[in-house]
């Protein structure tokens, strides 16, 4: 298994997997090139993530996705542990925003994130169509934070 940092000129090769976690290309384009991208390979590509610098102290995990076939096998957690180590000397806190979906929030909590705040109506105000995950409409953005 290896994790590599993806250079800007290669980032568009991973749009299909990024769209798995955020189905709006316009939203992805807002952070794709201002963030750093990391890819986890175990033979083939398994997981991808993008992290942005939000301030001197804070970075934000904007997107993390694992191909469905490989979910639940620890790839997302391994990728998170890598980015935690990478950003520990650069920032004190990592944020992540997600929909209010129990299994997703549980994944982040299992990896050390704790509830921070909520942005009401984020998904209904910022996407041009209703967003659903596991049959649940996404309305509010739930933010979690982790001290690095």
C-alpha positions in Angstrom: 0.0 0.0 0.0 1.2 3.5 -0.8 -0.1 7.0 -0.5 1.1 9.7 -2.9 0.5 13.4 -3.3 -1.1 14.3 -6.6 0.3 17.2 -8.5 -2.1 19.9 -9.9 -1.8 18.7 -13.5 -3.0 15.2 -12.5 -5.9 16.1 -10.3 -8.6 16.0 -13.0 -7.8 12.2 -13.5 -9.6 11.6 -10.2 -12.8 13.5 -10.7 -14.9 10.3 -11.0 -13.9 9.3 -7.4 -14.3 12.8 -6.0 -17.8 13.0 -7.5 -18.6 9.9 -5.4 -18.3 12.1 -2.3 -19.5 15.4 -3.7 -21.7 15.0 -6.8 -21.5 18.7 -7.9 -18.5 19.4 -10.1 -18.8 23.1 -9.6 -18.4 22.6 -5.8 -15.3 20.4 -6.4 -13.8 23.0 -8.6 -14.0 25.6 -5.8 -11.4 23.7 -3.7 -9.6 21.2 -6.1 -6.7 23.4 -7.1 -6.4 25.4 -3.9 -6.0 22.1 -2.0 -3.6 19.3 -1.8 -4.7 15.9 -3.0 -3.5 12.5 -1.7 -4.3 9.1 -3.3 -4.1 5.7 -1.6 -3.1 2.7 -3.7 -3.2 -0.9 -2.8 -2.4 -2.3 -6.2 -5.0 0.0 -7.7 -6.5 3.3 -6.5 -8.7 2.8 -3.5 -9.2 6.2 -1.8 -8.6 9.9 -2.5 -8.8 13.1 -0.5 -8.4 16.8 -0.8 -7.3 19.1 2.1 -7.2 22.9 2.0 -5.5 25.5 4.1 -8.2 27.7 5.7 -5.9 29.7 8.0 -2.5 29.5 9.7 -4.0 27.1 12.3 -6.8 25.4 10.4 -6.9 23.0 7.4 -10.1 21.4 6.1 -10.7 18.0 4.7 -12.9 18.9 1.7 -13.4 15.5 0.1 -12.5 11.9 1.0 -13.8 9.0 -1.1 -13.2 5.3 -1.3 -14.5 3.2 -4.1 -17.7 1.5 -2.8 -16.1 -2.0 -3.4 -13.3 -1.1 -0.9 -15.3 0.7 1.8 -15.2 -0.8 5.3 -11.7 -2.2 4.7 -9.8 0.6 6.5 -8.5 2.5 3.4 -10.2 5.8 4.4 -8.9 5.6 7.9 -5.3 4.9 6.6 -5.6 7.9 4.3 -6.8 10.1 7.1 -3.9 9.0 9.4 -1.5 9.9 6.7 -3.0 13.4 6.2 -3.1 13.9 10.0 0.6 13.3 10.2 1.3 15.4 7.1 -0.6 18.5 8.5 0.3 18.1 12.2 3.4 20.3 11.8 1.5 22.9 9.7 -1.8 23.3 11.5 -3.4 22.7 14.9 -6.9 21.8 13.8 -8.5 19.9 10.9 -12.1 20.5 10.0 -14.5 18.4 7.9 -18.0 19.2 6.8 -20.5 16.5 5.9 -24.1 15.7 5.6 -26.0 14.6 8.7 -25.7 10.9 8.0 -25.1 8.7 11.0 -22.6 6.2 9.4 -20.5 9.0 7.9 -20.4 11.0 11.2 -19.5 7.7 13.0 -16.6 7.2 10.5 -15.2 10.6 11.3 -15.7 10.2 15.1 -13.9 6.8 14.9 -11.0 8.8 13.4 -10.9 11.3 16.2 -13.2 14.1 15.0 -15.7 15.7 17.3 -18.8 17.8 16.6 -17.9 21.5 16.0 -20.9 23.3 14.5 -23.7 23.1 12.0 -24.5 25.3 8.9 -28.3 25.3 8.5 -29.6 24.7 5.0 -26.1 24.4 3.4 -27.0 21.7 0.9 -30.4 23.2 0.0 -28.9 26.7 -0.4 -25.7 25.7 -2.3 -26.7 22.9 -4.6 -29.0 23.2 -7.6 -30.9 20.0 -6.8 -31.9 18.0 -3.7 -29.0 15.9 -2.4 -29.6 12.5 -0.9 -27.5 9.9 0.9 -28.9 6.5 1.9 -32.4 7.9 1.1 -32.0 10.9 3.5 -32.1 14.4 2.1 -29.1 16.4 3.0 -30.0 19.8 4.4 -27.6 21.0 7.0 -23.8 20.8 6.9 -22.4 19.2 10.0 -18.8 20.3 10.9 -16.5 18.2 12.9 -13.0 19.1 14.1 -9.9 17.2 15.2 -6.9 18.6 17.1 -3.8 17.6 15.2 
